[in-house]
């Protein structure tokens, strides 16, 4: 999935148990601003879980992101690690290119 998204809700990707901090998938809900691949034109919200590993990219509420995520399994967990996911204001050239490619 490639989309320009606005973060709506996000759970903490860490579980605290006593003195231990354990990584858990981050439960998310996004508003689709613009979909490029893997998102239907009618789809306005996306919900899922972002896996939590050393390379995962977690998003913050109220920010716009160019989101690259893939769902390699039937459990619904997305992977953002090793992707180009980043804040939209740092992706203007790439957004222009994606918009140009989707017009064809």
trRosetta pair geometry for C-beta under 8 A, 3 or more apart (Angstrom, degrees):
i j d omega theta_ij theta_ji phi_ij phi_ji
1 35 7.9 -59 -166 -146 90 96
1 37 6.7 -177 -143 95 31 70
1 38 3.6 -122 -97 98 61 133
1 39 5.7 79 -151 -47 101 92
1 46 7.5 130 174 -139 160 159
1 67 7.0 -9 111 114 99 102
1 68 7.5 164 85 -151 58 35
1 69 5.3 -12 58 65 101 83
1 70 7.0 168 14 -89 70 45
1 71 7.6 39 -9 -11 110 98
1 78 7.8 -54 35 -127 121 125
2 35 7.6 113 88 -169 61 57
2 36 4.1 -49 100 70 107 115
2 37 4.4 44 29 39 105 94
2 38 6.5 107 13 30 61 106
2 39 7.6 -119 65 0 47 109
2 66 7.6 -3 -168 179 84 84
2 67 7.1 167 -149 87 38 61
2 68 5.6 -2 -105 -103 78 71
2 98 6.7 -146 144 -139 135 138
3 30 7.6 117 100 129 136 143
3 32 5.4 -67 -171 -133 138 93
3 33 7.5 133 166 44 90 69
3 34 6.7 167 -162 88 67 51
3 35 4.8 -25 -110 -111 99 61
3 36 6.2 -166 -85 15 43 80
3 38 7.7 -100 -39 74 99 91
3 39 5.0 62 -79 -21 122 155
3 46 7.3 139 47 -8 165 149
3 66 7.8 178 92 -154 34 48
3 67 5.2 -12 63 57 80 105
4 32 7.7 91 73 -167 57 59
4 33 4.5 -67 108 71 95 109
4 34 4.1 22 41 50 115 97
4 35 7.9 -125 29 -64 68 28
4 36 7.6 83 -15 -26 80 104
4 64 6.6 12 179 -179 88 105
4 65 7.5 179 -151 89 50 41
4 66 5.8 -28 -99 -101 70 64
4 67 7.5 159 -103 13 18 82
4 88 5.9 68 -147 -108 100 128
4 95 6.6 53 -79 -124 128 116
5 30 4.2 -9 -172 -177 133 129
5 31 6.5 142 -163 72 75 49
5 32 5.8 -43 -104 -106 83 46
5 33 6.1 180 -105 7 22 90
5 46 7.1 -68 -116 37 136 121
5 64 7.0 170 87 -151 39 62
5 65 5.6 -17 62 61 87 86
5 67 4.9 3 15 -5 123 131
6 30 6.9 140 68 -166 42 76
6 31 4.5 -21 63 64 96 106
6 33 5.5 91 -20 -48 95 111
6 62 7.9 -11 -174 -149 89 22
6 63 7.7 -176 -144 94 59 29
6 64 5.3 -32 -94 -97 72 77
7 10 6.1 -26 -169 -30 118 119
7 28 7.4 -73 -139 -158 88 108
7 30 6.2 -49 -108 -112 42 77
7 31 7.8 -39 36 22 4 84
7 59 5.1 -174 -85 136 131 121
7 60 6.5 174 41 96 170 33
7 61 5.1 -140 117 -121 123 36
7 62 6.3 -42 69 7 106 26
7 63 5.7 29 12 51 123 68
7 64 7.8 -145 -2 -84 78 30
7 65 7.0 59 -43 0 97 112
8 29 4.7 -61 73 104 114 94
8 30 6.1 169 8 -116 95 20
8 31 5.3 103 -50 -26 112 93
8 45 7.3 -19 2 -132 153 106
8 61 7.6 -20 140 -134 11 85
9 27 8.0 -26 122 117 101 86
9 28 6.8 162 91 -155 67 44
9 29 4.2 27 47 41 101 110
9 61 7.3 13 -113 -105 25 108
10 26 6.0 3 -168 171 95 112
10 27 7.3 158 -152 85 44 54
10 28 5.0 2 -107 -110 79 82
10 29 7.6 -143 -63 30 52 64
10 58 7.5 122 -179 -177 141 94
10 59 6.2 -159 -85 81 153 85
10 60 7.3 -120 45 -130 153 23
10 61 5.9 -147 24 -62 108 84
11 26 5.9 -179 70 -159 77 61
11 27 4.2 36 15 48 126 94
11 28 7.4 -119 18 -63 75 50
12 15 7.8 139 101 -72 107 44
12 26 7.3 -106 133 -119 16 88
13 23 6.4 -4 149 -151 90 75
13 24 6.3 -168 -171 67 49 63
13 25 7.1 -67 -134 167 84 16
13 26 3.8 -43 -81 -68 96 101
13 50 7.1 -53 -100 81 124 103
13 52 4.7 155 180 -97 113 127
13 56 7.4 -173 -164 108 158 144
13 58 5.5 -110 -14 -102 144 141
14 21 5.2 -12 -172 -171 124 95
14 22 6.8 139 -161 69 67 41
14 23 6.2 -44 -103 -102 68 45
14 24 6.7 139 -118 22 15 85
14 52 7.7 158 -72 -154 58 156
15 21 7.5 148 72 -159 44 46
15 22 4.7 -26 61 65 96 98
15 23 7.9 18 16 108 82 2
15 24 4.9 62 -24 -18 108 130
16 20 7.3 154 -154 84 47 54
16 21 5.9 -17 -100 -103 71 67
16 22 7.9 -179 -80 21 23 76
17 20 5.0 -16 68 65 85 104
17 22 6.5 13 12 -2 109 118
23 52 3.9 -165 175 125 108 128
23 53 7.3 118 143 -83 157 32
24 52 6.0 60 74 15 18 147
25 49 3.8 32 152 174 134 115
25 50 6.2 160 -165 70 78 39
25 51 5.7 -41 -107 -105 93 37
25 52 5.7 -150 -89 -10 35 95
25 77 5.7 -104 -115 -123 144 107
26 49 6.7 149 70 -160 41 61
26 50 4.4 -12 55 52 100 101
26 52 6.4 113 -24 -67 84 102
26 56 7.8 152 4 155 118 140
26 58 5.6 122 -35 -125 166 105
27 47 7.9 3 -177 -173 80 91
27 48 7.9 -161 -145 110 51 29
27 49 5.5 -28 -95 -101 56 80
28 47 6.8 179 94 -147 56 52
28 48 6.1 -12 59 65 93 65
28 49 7.1 150 15 -103 82 27
28 50 6.0 43 -10 -15 130 103
28 59 7.0 67 -125 50 140 116
29 45 6.4 -5 -175 -173 89 111
29 46 7.5 166 -154 85 45 46
29 47 4.8 -11 -104 -101 75 87
30 45 6.6 156 82 -156 51 59
30 46 4.7 -10 58 57 104 93
30 47 7.5 -177 19 -77 69 40
30 67 7.2 -30 -134 -24 165 165
31 44 6.6 -18 -152 163 72 75
31 45 5.9 -33 -103 -99 51 73
32 35 5.4 2 -174 -56 130 96
32 39 5.8 168 -132 -178 146 144
32 43 5.7 59 12 113 157 86
32 44 5.6 -142 43 -149 98 27
32 45 6.7 -140 -3 -73 88 19
32 46 6.1 83 -54 -16 102 103
33 64 6.7 5 -11 -138 156 113
34 99 7.8 -22 167 -90 146 95
35 38 7.6 -132 -171 72 108 55
35 39 3.1 -128 -141 87 132 123
35 40 7.1 20 97 59 168 18
35 41 6.7 -148 53 -92 126 42
35 43 6.5 69 -56 65 152 107
36 39 7.2 53 35 34 41 110
36 98 4.8 -39 -122 177 148 121
36 99 7.9 -90 -104 -72 108 46
36 101 7.8 51 -163 78 111 108
36 102 5.5 -120 -141 -63 75 138
37 102 7.9 -139 -54 -92 75 110
39 43 5.2 -124 -174 66 83 135
39 46 7.1 -68 -117 -67 113 131
40 43 4.6 105 59 -16 81 105
43 46 6.7 49 162 -66 121 86
48 69 7.7 148 85 138 152 151
48 71 7.2 -107 -144 -90 144 122
48 76 5.7 -152 -139 169 85 92
48 77 7.4 138 173 -124 99 23
48 78 5.0 69 132 -21 139 115
49 76 6.0 81 22 116 101 92
49 77 4.9 -48 86 -111 106 67
49 78 6.6 167 81 16 47 78
50 56 6.1 123 151 -167 104 121
50 57 7.8 -94 -173 72 141 56
50 58 6.5 156 97 -104 148 68
50 59 7.8 142 -31 7 161 92
50 69 7.3 -90 -108 -125 91 132
50 77 7.5 98 -143 -166 10 73
50 78 5.2 -38 -102 72 59 100
50 79 7.7 121 -155 -104 65 20
50 80 5.6 -10 -149 -3 115 116
51 56 5.9 -148 93 -94 68 128
51 77 4.9 69 -63 168 92 118
51 78 6.8 -146 -7 82 80 44
51 79 5.3 -7 26 -97 125 69
51 80 7.8 -177 46 17 79 72
51 81 7.3 -61 80 -9 109 110
52 56 5.4 -90 -126 17 37 163
52 58 7.9 22 -108 -69 86 115
53 56 5.3 120 45 -30 60 101
53 81 5.8 -30 67 -56 110 150
54 81 7.6 68 75 -123 57 135
55 81 3.4 85 99 -147 104 109
55 82 5.8 26 146 -36 147 70
56 79 7.6 -106 -106 -153 85 58
56 80 5.6 75 -155 61 65 94
56 81 5.1 -52 -75 -61 46 93
57 80 4.2 -103 44 129 92 126
57 81 7.0 165 -10 -82 77 42
57 83 6.7 -105 12 58 132 102
57 85 4.6 169 83 84 152 125
57 86 7.6 -82 -162 -75 151 52
58 80 7.9 155 -63 62 36 146
59 63 6.5 -150 -174 69 89 113
59 65 5.4 -84 -120 -29 125 154
59 67 7.6 -29 -66 -95 143 109
59 85 7.8 -91 -68 166 102 125
60 63 5.0 58 73 5 87 128
63 87 6.1 -70 175 -120 121 95
63 88 8.0 170 162 12 78 92
64 87 7.0 78 81 -163 63 67
64 88 4.0 -36 117 13 104 134
64 89 7.3 97 69 -27 105 80
65 85 6.2 18 172 -171 120 87
65 86 6.7 -179 -150 99 84 21
65 87 6.0 -66 -104 -108 67 34
65 88 5.9 -146 -108 -38 10 83
66 84 7.1 -35 109 118 116 93
66 85 6.6 -166 93 -135 65 45
66 86 6.0 3 50 57 96 67
66 87 7.8 35 12 110 79 15
66 88 5.4 123 -35 -98 79 67
66 91 4.2 -90 -3 98 141 169
66 94 6.4 82 -173 97 173 123
66 95 6.2 -131 -89 -73 129 94
66 98 7.9 163 -146 -2 123 155
67 80 7.5 -66 -157 -114 80 117
67 85 5.4 21 -131 -122 46 104
68 80 6.9 120 81 -137 68 74
68 83 4.0 -168 90 -179 113 121
68 84 5.1 68 -1 50 146 76
68 85 4.9 -133 36 -55 78 78
69 78 4.1 5 178 -174 125 126
69 79 6.6 151 -157 65 72 41
69 80 5.2 -37 -100 -81 88 79
69 83 6.8 -21 -80 -95 43 174
69 85 7.0 46 -56 -70 78 132
70 78 6.8 138 68 -151 25 73
70 79 5.7 -24 63 52 78 94
70 83 7.9 175 -1 -88 90 129
71 76 6.5 -24 -149 -141 127 31
71 77 6.9 144 -137 75 78 38
71 78 5.4 -49 -81 -94 78 65
71 79 7.7 162 -90 8 32 77
72 79 6.5 7 -1 0 109 127
73 76 7.8 -65 90 3 79 29
73 77 6.4 12 55 43 109 94
79 82 8.0 -1 148 43 109 89
79 83 7.5 145 122 -34 74 122
80 83 5.1 -92 -169 32 54 134
80 85 4.9 -25 -164 8 111 154
84 91 7.8 112 150 -118 103 124
84 94 7.1 -160 152 -155 139 165
86 90 5.2 -77 140 80 123 118
86 91 5.6 145 78 -53 104 115
87 90 4.8 72 72 14 92 105
87 91 7.0 178 92 -7 46 99
88 91 5.5 -76 -144 45 37 108
88 92 7.8 76 161 -68 66 61
88 95 6.8 52 -158 -62 86 142
89 92 7.1 4 -158 -46 36 98
91 94 4.6 -56 -173 51 87 114
91 95 5.4 96 122 -31 91 97
92 95 5.6 -54 -143 36 30 113
92 96 6.5 34 157 -21 63 103
93 96 5.8 -53 -153 33 31 113
93 97 6.6 29 150 -16 64 106
94 97 5.5 -53 -148 38 36 112
94 98 6.3 36 153 -19 67 104
95 98 5.7 -52 -144 37 32 111
95 99 6.3 34 155 -20 65 106
96 99 5.8 -55 -148 37 29 111
96 100 6.4 31 153 -20 63 107
97 100 5.6 -54 -148 35 32 113
97 101 6.3 30 155 -18 65 107
98 101 5.7 -55 -145 38 31 110
98 102 6.3 24 159 -15 66 109
99 102 6.1 -60 -144 39 28 106
99 103 6.7 36 154 -30 61 104
100 103 6.0 -54 -157 21 30 115
100 104 7.8 35 150 -27 59 97
101 104 6.3 -48 -167 14 39 113
